[in-house]
Amino acid sequence: MSMSVVSIWDNAMPGAQPAYPRTSAWDATWPLEGGTAWVFYSTPGQSRVRKPVILADGFSAGKSDPDALWNALENGEYPFVSNLREAGFDLVLLGFDERSASIIDNAAVAIQCIEKAIDDREGTAKLTVGGFSMGGLVTRYALAKMQDDGDDHQTSTYLSYDTPHRGAWLPIGVQAFAHWVKDNWGSIPGFGELLGSFSVLVNSPAARELLRWHIGTVGAEARQDQARTDFLAELERVGGWPEGVRRLGVGNGTGTGAGNDIPAGTTAVSTTGQELTGTHLDTQNMGDQIVAVLKKAGAVEIPISTSGLPDIDGAPGGLFPEAHNLPGHPGNFGTAAFLAGLLEGQPAELTYNTSTFVPSVSAVAAGDIDDHDTLYSKINPADSELDAFMCASENEGHTLMTEELGEWILTKLQGE
């Protein structure tokens, strides 16, 4: 079973069990302040890196799990770890003690890892540094900051894998539902932590920095959070990108403008029981829209409205990862349905489990995600801030490792 490299719920939801085998496939471990790096040498008997490729983990909650990373990279459609090692590269998987921490805080961990790779390296081969999803932003900022500080990162190639360079998307109705559940049922003994976990993740520092539109409370206006504004300003202060470094990137969505066929303004989740009677969440449409109605038995219903947002759920892009360790493998709308089912004692009606998480234009840094035309147009390579990029042939799970994208990366690294 192929799984996304970045699985939002691999250990973020209390009580969830991992959906991958335990292994100890790495050859060395580098303890770091705030994280850990796991090293896969290219040849047996090797004790130092020679051609290091550092790839950072992405957004979730809690500690990075090397078993989850290894399984998603090696045991899916394309055995990326094996192929990379056979090509003579040493893979360094960078994990964080808290994946929902600020991008800037985790960039300090990435800088340690880069410095460790330089100190540990045998020979003078330049580094490849990047990451999956948020990990691509963490390492982008880390490299730019090192350069701005006058530190030599000795990196020739930067690589991002479905990284939200121009922002990520989580439906506003889903965000509101997560906060509403936490507000009303998050204090139930032995049960509340689970019910409130989605809201906590949505309001984490990293989520506020990644999401193009965010709400921190039920009924708040959907807007760019100040944490994201501050991060973008800091990224710009250090130069935006490391200079003199080749920029590569891949996206799990199409580059042709072809979306995922999820219609705008359509009900994605509706409840079937009495506790949440009348509650429903809809896909995003353009113009003024009620994207959700939240209704608790005996209480007045709460409409959730948006204005001026694009019809982004169906846009080309990497789909919000499905949680393979939870019943029904919920995605973004699916997680709301999962929580509703726990409260109702019976399943909610789920029409669309998941939708776009990282639009293609964001993944390849080719345009802002604020309007329909940009989202649904064929991507012009000249518009990208990357030197080269590859978009998937179809819209697939965010950070899914495929033969198509894995082979492209390997070919580019070998042709340096």
Phi, psi and omega in degrees: 000123177282135180232150176298145177298316177262105179255109189305323186253024184298324171213021183277333182262121184306132177090348180288139181260145181296149181251035183214156180285152175276140181209168174226063189278346184280158184263334182208157179234133176249105175291135179230156177285109182097004180181189181213146172242137179248127190251131176244103180289155183283332183228152177298145177082357180286144181236355178218153178287147179242314177230078188285136172242108181265122178233124186266146177293164182251203189280133168191206176239151177074198185283149171294145181246111182297329178295319179295317179297312182298316182297316182292328181277334189248328190256013178262217182294326186227119181284080188297317182299311181298315182294323178294317180293320179297334178277001175095011180260148174260124181268129175242108177271120183262122178243164185236148177292329176221105185285346178264006177289167179306143176303320181294321178296316181286340174295330176296326176291319179298320179298318176301318182295318178299314180295322178295318180297320179295317180292325185277342190295139172258114185101195186234018180299137178291158182272152162251129185226134177184207181180174180263131177054235180303330180301331176291326176285322178302312183284327175301312179294319181301314180295316180296321180291318177302317180295317179296328179278355181085015180267139183274108180275351176049042182248132179256336185225132172252138184225124176243143183238103182050047180274134181280072181299329179247017175110154178249168184233131169227122185311136183297323177297323178293317177299314180298317179298318179300315180291322180296317178297315179297317181298322187265329186230005185287351180255007179294124182302131176075356185226333187294325181299318177296313183294331182268355188295326181293317178298318179299318180293319179298326183264010179289160180305315182294318180297319179296329179278329185275321188284131178293322175234134186219146168232136182264344180218163177298129176085358177292157179287134178288118183203172175287127181291151179299329179297323178290317178302316180294320179295315180298323177294320179291321176299317179294324181299324181269009175110351178081313179218153172290135181279149177072015181244130177293130183253116177244151177201152174232153177232144180274007175248168180287156175254007185268349186096356180282121181276193185258010175071015173277118183287152178279149174066032182242144180294126179258326181222136171216147183272157184239351183259194185265331184295321183242033187304131179088355179285134175207153178236135184245158175287156186286138175236170176278162179079201179276135186205143165270111185268349179198151169234123182252122186223116175259140181308128178084003182237161178287140180291150181244112176277140178248121187244152172226161179212130174082010178271154178278166177279077196266341182301325182265007185289155174303134179161171175290131183280145177309129187300139174277140181274102182285352179261008178236152181302133179080358180051060186294145172258222180283303173296324180297327178292321175298318179295322178298314180293320178298320179297323177296320181285324183277334186080009177207154186296144171279160175279122185239112180270319179230115184287318186214161180218185182302135177249310177240101178303148184303319182295333176284319183296330181249016174051049185246001180171157177284160188254024188272347184222158185300312186299318179294318182296320190255014178262155174298135184280127177270120180306331181292340180276347184279143173278356176272153177284329177204145179211164178223126174257151182290159179286338177215160179286123187225179182301138178306126181064019173294129177274116181241162177298320181302310183280321180297317179294322178298315179300311183299318179298318179293319180292322180288333183270008182299000000 
